[in-house]
Amino acid sequence: MLVSDVIGQIEAVAPPCSALEWDNVGLQLGAAGTRCLAVLVCLEVTSAVADEAARVGANLIVSHHPLIFRPLRALRTDLPLGALIERLLADGAAVYVAHTNLDAAARVGTAAALAAALGMGETRPLILEGEIGLGGIGNLPGSPRVELLVEQVRRALRPARVTVVGETQRTVRTLALMPGSGGDAVEAAAAAGADALLCGDLKHHDALDALALGLTVIDATHYATERPVVAKLAAYLRDGLPATVPIIESEAVTDPFASGPADEGGPCRTLPDSP
């Protein structure tokens, strides 16, 4: 099986034409005609993921976040991105990216994966940009109060932190989802009749808008709200590709805000209060 066969399987449900205009998706490193030995599916490519790929023998890394996002004016191997690219090339590892086109994938996208992690049934897109649907909205089983939903989110996603804006005692029957950087979906969630929005990267002014609109927002971090897509995409690839090629879910913790021993030694530490 070739790298191009894996790409074809991904693009059957997440075609590059469904990526947003500003995005950079597709094969970013390596050659499509290379024989694929094993696939490592991850949220983003870091040095820890490169170590993992080498350890498990994966010469194709499928990443949600782009390795190369902005145009490169120089390839400096004395800087982090250049050094990572140099290392991946030396290891013979190809990198394929499915970003906003995976967000828009109804079956295996980030919103579908987040909904499944919370036990939600069928959802519909929260935002339509032309023919591209992003996020999700649907009914939440049991219609829990916000405080109980937050505990469910903690158990299902294990986020480094959870921030709640708005009413915490309300019942959440309709939940809007915008995994990743989803704070700008506040107005869309309120307009769609959602009781609450679950997202990451909620900004100050979006939080003020949520309060003004009477919408509760649960920010469970960019990383944790997108992480379920790794398992979702890996399962889809296993179902559609020959079993002779291992499809491996990355176990590397790439959340820059993970902290403390319980989070397996994340790179960020919570400092004690000043005396």
C-alpha positions in Angstrom: 0.0 0.0 0.0 1.2 3.5 -0.9 1.0 6.8 0.9 -1.4 7.9 -1.8 -3.8 5.1 -0.9 -4.1 6.4 2.7 -4.6 9.9 1.3 -7.3 8.7 -1.0 -9.1 7.1 1.9 -9.0 10.3 4.0 -10.0 12.6 1.1 -13.1 10.4 0.4 -14.6 11.9 3.5 -12.6 15.1 3.9 -11.8 16.4 0.4 -9.3 19.3 0.3 -11.9 21.4 -1.6 -13.9 21.6 1.7 -11.0 23.2 3.5 -11.4 26.9 4.3 -9.6 29.3 2.0 -7.0 30.4 4.5 -6.0 26.8 5.4 -3.1 24.6 4.3 -3.9 21.0 3.9 -2.7 17.9 2.0 0.7 16.2 1.8 3.2 18.6 3.3 6.2 16.3 3.5 7.3 13.3 1.6 6.1 11.6 -1.6 2.7 10.1 -2.4 4.3 7.2 -4.2 6.2 6.0 -1.2 5.3 2.6 0.2 3.4 3.0 3.5 4.7 0.9 6.4 2.5 2.2 9.2 0.4 5.3 9.9 0.6 7.4 13.0 -2.5 9.6 13.5 -2.0 12.7 15.7 -3.4 16.1 16.5 -0.2 18.0 15.7 3.4 17.1 14.8 5.9 17.8 17.5 9.3 16.4 18.3 7.6 14.0 20.7 5.4 12.8 17.8 8.4 12.4 15.6 10.1 10.3 18.3 6.9 8.2 18.5 6.7 7.7 14.8 10.3 6.5 14.7 9.7 4.2 17.6 6.6 2.5 16.1 7.9 2.4 12.6 5.4 4.8 11.1 6.6 6.5 7.9 3.3 8.4 7.4 2.1 10.8 10.0 -1.5 12.0 9.6 -2.0 15.3 11.5 -5.0 17.5 12.1 -3.0 20.7 12.6 -0.7 21.7 9.8 3.0 21.2 10.1 3.5 24.1 7.6 0.8 26.7 8.0 2.2 30.0 6.8 4.5 30.3 3.7 8.1 29.5 4.6 10.5 32.3 3.7 13.4 30.3 4.9 14.1 26.8 6.1 16.3 27.4 9.2 17.4 24.1 10.8 18.7 26.1 13.8 15.0 27.0 14.6 12.3 24.7 15.9 10.2 24.2 12.7 13.2 23.8 10.4 14.9 21.3 12.9 11.7 19.3 13.0 11.3 19.2 9.2 15.0 18.2 8.9 14.5 15.4 11.4 11.3 14.1 9.7 13.1 14.1 6.3 16.0 12.2 7.8 13.6 9.6 9.2 11.9 9.2 5.9 8.6 10.3 7.4 5.8 11.8 5.3 3.3 14.2 6.8 -0.3 14.6 5.6 -2.6 17.2 7.0 -6.4 17.2 7.2 -7.4 20.4 9.1 -10.6 22.4 8.3 -11.6 19.8 5.7 -11.6 17.3 8.6 -13.5 19.7 10.7 -16.2 19.8 8.0 -16.3 16.0 7.6 -19.8 14.8 8.8 -18.8 11.2 9.6 -15.3 11.5 11.1 -14.8 15.2 11.8 -13.9 17.0 15.0 -17.5 17.8 15.9 -18.7 14.3 15.2 -15.9 12.9 17.4 -16.7 15.4 20.2 -20.4 14.5 20.0 -19.6 10.8 20.2 -17.3 11.4 23.2 -20.2 13.0 25.0 -22.7 10.3 24.0 -24.8 12.7 21.8 -26.9 11.3 19.0 -27.1 12.8 15.5 -26.1 16.5 15.2 -26.3 19.0 12.4 -23.7 21.6 11.4 -23.7 24.7 13.6 -22.3 27.1 10.9 -22.6 26.9 7.1 -19.9 28.6 5.0 -21.3 28.0 1.5 -21.6 24.3 1.3 -19.1 23.7 4.1 -20.6 22.8 7.5 -18.6 23.4 10.7 -19.2 22.5 14.3 -22.4 20.7 15.4 -25.6 21.2 17.4 -27.9 18.6 18.8 -29.7 17.3 21.9 -27.8 16.1 24.9 -29.0 12.9 26.6 -30.5 13.5 30.0 -30.6 17.3 29.7 -28.1 17.8 32.6 -27.5 21.0 34.4 -24.4 22.9 33.4 -22.4 21.8 36.5 -23.1 18.2 35.8 -22.2 18.6 32.1 -18.9 20.1 33.2 -18.2 17.0 35.2 -19.1 14.9 32.2 -16.7 16.9 30.0 -13.9 16.5 32.6 -14.4 12.7 32.6 -14.7 12.3 28.8 -12.1 14.8 27.6 -9.7 15.2 30.6 -8.9 18.8 29.7 -6.1 20.7 31.4 -8.7 23.2 32.6 -12.4 24.1 32.2 -13.7 27.7 32.1 -17.4 28.4 32.3 -19.1 31.7 31.4 -22.7 32.3 32.1 -25.5 30.5 34.1 -24.3 27.3 35.7 -27.6 26.0 37.1 -29.5 26.0 33.8 -30.5 22.7 32.1 -28.7 21.9 28.8 -31.0 20.2 26.4 -29.5 21.6 23.2 -25.7 21.7 23.1 -23.6 23.5 20.4 -20.1 22.2 19.6 -17.2 24.0 18.1 -14.0 22.1 18.8 -10.7 23.8 18.8 -10.6 27.6 18.4 -14.4 27.9 18.7 -15.1 30.9 20.8 -16.2 32.9 17.8 -19.2 30.6 17.4 -21.0 32.3 20.3 -23.5 34.2 18.1 -24.2 31.2 15.9 -24.9 29.0 18.9 -27.3 31.5 20.5 -29.1 32.1 17.1 -29.5 28.3 16.7 -31.2 28.1 20.1 -28.5 26.3 22.0 -28.5 26.3 25.8 -24.8 26.1 25.9 -21.7 26.0 23.7 -18.7 23.7 24.2 -15.6 25.0 22.6 -11.9 25.9 23.1 -10.1 29.2 23.0 -12.9 31.4 24.3 -11.7 35.1 24.1 -12.6 38.0 26.3 -15.0 39.8 24.0 -16.7 36.5 22.9 -17.3 35.8 26.6 -18.9 39.2 27.0 -21.1 38.5 23.9 -22.2 35.2 25.5 -23.2 36.9 28.7 -25.2 39.5 26.7 -26.9 36.8 24.7 -27.7 34.6 27.7 -25.6 31.7 26.4 -23.5 29.5 28.7 -20.1 28.7 27.3 -17.9 25.9 28.4 -14.3 26.3 27.3 -12.6 22.9 27.7 -9.4 23.9 25.8 -8.4 23.7 22.1 -6.5 20.4 22.6 -9.1 18.5 24.6 -12.1 19.4 22.4 -10.2 18.2 19.3 -8.3 15.2 20.7 -11.2 12.8 20.2 -10.8 13.1 16.4 -7.6 11.2 16.5 -9.3 8.0 17.6 -12.2 8.7 15.2 -10.0 9.1 12.2 -7.8 6.1 13.1 -10.9 3.9 13.4 -12.1 5.0 10.0 -8.7 4.3 8.4 -8.6 0.8 10.0 -12.0 0.0 8.6 -11.1 1.1 5.1 -7.5 0.0 4.6 -5.8 -3.4 4.5 -5.0 -4.7 8.0 -1.4 -5.3 6.9 -0.6 -1.7 7.5 -0.9 -0.7 11.2 -2.9 2.4 12.0 -1.7 3.8 15.3 -3.2 6.5 17.5 -0.5 8.8 18.9 -0.2 8.7 22.6 2.0 11.8 22.8 0.6 14.6 25.0 1.0 17.7 22.9 -1.2 20.0 25.0 1.1 23.0 25.9 -1.2 23.7 29.0 -1.1 20.2 30.5 0.4 20.4 34.0 1.4 18.2 36.9 2.1 14.5 37.3 -1.5 13.5 36.7 -1.1 14.8 33.1 2.0 12.8 32.5 4.5 15.6 32.9 3.0 18.2 30.6 5.3 21.1 29.6 3.4 23.7 31.6 3.4 24.0 35.4 0.8 25.7 37.6 2.7 28.0 40.0 1.7 28.2 43.6 -0.1 31.3 45.0 2.2 34.0 46.3 2.5 34.1 50.1 
